[in-house]
Amino acid sequence: MFTGIVPPYLLARLAQSEAPELHDAAMAAQKTLRHDEPRRARLTFSLDADHRLVAELSDAPNRTISDGHGTEALPGTPVRREGDPAVKDAAVNEAYDGLGATFALYSEVYARNSIDGKGLPLDGTVHYGTGYDNAFWNGERMVFGDGDGQVFGRFTSSFTVIGHELTHGVTQYAAGLIYKDQPGALNESISDVFGSLVEQYAKKQTVTTASWLIGEGLFTKKVKGVALRSMKAPGTAYDDPQLGKDPQPADFAHYVQTADDDGGVHINSGIPNRAFYLVAHRLGGHAWERAGRIWYDTLLSGLKPTTGFAAFGAATAAAAAARYGGSSAEVAAVRAGWSGVGVAIDGDVAA
Amino acid sequence: MATSQRDAGPDDAGGGPGSRLSILVVRSGGLAGISQQWQVEPDADAEDWIAMVQACPWGSVGRDDAARDRFTWRIEARMPPRLRTASVPESELVGPWRALVERVQEVGARG
């Protein structure tokens, strides 16, 4: 069996084949060739028990990485498109690979074809600005700075960051949570959850071997800290003379009221982050399988843009009940998770 | 984004430390969510600073509802008896806003 992107000449030959044993493969090849843009689907070949060739079409990403050349002009110059070989620029390759890993999680685990579920191209820009200490989603593309070199290095260096940014796109299409106060902190937390799952899925980690860190390795060695955030232990990611201490609360009793940061969306996300960790830890194994599925189902469950922590918690319990049954271990884990961070959720979880 | 202009309280009027011109810039948000701030209390070139403050469109700051993880800039200019504040999204930090912020970052004390 071999898997991979099939060169067009081979597709063309397969499509013309009239051999009966190649019928499936020929049909799949014809379907691929009919796409307006090439290489957006992946064609996988295998042999079944009777040694017949089986061809399967699956979704594939359509990535374009552009170089901002140290300016703030977007999109910059395209430097690596889908299927292009690696280039010399590490930031370009990290962005390309990170978007690929994020696409793989959504496609292979949750059967979601890209950000919008319809194969939206994945566009990223690296080398944005000069010494720019940030990565963001501008509503259309993912943008990554190089960091200042003193506190931050490249923002492409962690899959969790790339997964975080792409997930802002998914949330934009799926739920539209407003970016302020509790709904904003949930929006942030959903990006952390799936950002972490991108890394866990790529590395095939379990809930106990995963780091549960967001942005591990982004800080330079001069900073006393391991990452931007810890989902497992919010408030412990860094404690540095220049940056101060990680301000994330680990439970609802310590929710931070502030006007800055859109009402503390990057601070209070620690609360739902830890709820997810507690659910995943209680269920064990691979976090993307059950905990991640419950959170993904919740994201698609018709959340109001103004959803707060308690309503989101109730929606996760309802999603767990719908998929696994009202008296399932999954529902019990979800309830324990929210209880563990001091968020009381509605009693009725009947599907 | 939120913008307000109001007269400061009586404590800010008249002489004393409260009457000094001061400009505070707070950058919050971003993926990391780490806030930084800079402040100036200029003496000598106050007129230049006042001109830079007055060049900014305090009453009509644009919004950026689509962006996620971008910085938000809170800018406060205290020119007794007046206090002006604005919350400026990163994508709107251009022209006179950007000039003011970069000048405060350049000469101001970092908090």
Chai-1 contact restraints between the chains, C-beta under 6 A:
chainA,res_idxA,chainB,res_idxB,connection_type,confidence,min_distance_angstrom,max_distance_angstrom,comment,restraint_id
A,N134,B,G30,contact,1.0,0.0,6.0,A-B,restraint_1
A,N134,B,L31,contact,1.0,0.0,6.0,A-B,restraint_2
A,A135,B,L31,contact,1.0,0.0,6.0,A-B,restraint_3
A,F136,B,D69,contact,1.0,0.0,6.0,A-B,restraint_4
A,F136,B,R70,contact,1.0,0.0,6.0,A-B,restraint_5
A,W137,B,R68,contact,1.0,0.0,6.0,A-B,restraint_6
A,N138,B,A67,contact,1.0,0.0,6.0,A-B,restraint_7
A,G139,B,A66,contact,1.0,0.0,6.0,A-B,restraint_8
A,H168,B,R68,contact,1.0,0.0,6.0,A-B,restraint_9
A,L228,B,A32,contact,1.0,0.0,6.0,A-B,restraint_10
A,L243,B,I34,contact,1.0,0.0,6.0,A-B,restraint_11
A,D260,B,S28,contact,1.0,0.0,6.0,A-B,restraint_12
A,D260,B,S35,contact,1.0,0.0,6.0,A-B,restraint_13
A,D261,B,S28,contact,1.0,0.0,6.0,A-B,restraint_14
A,D261,B,G29,contact,1.0,0.0,6.0,A-B,restraint_15
A,D261,B,G33,contact,1.0,0.0,6.0,A-B,restraint_16
A,H266,B,G33,contact,1.0,0.0,6.0,A-B,restraint_17
A,I267,B,G33,contact,1.0,0.0,6.0,A-B,restraint_18
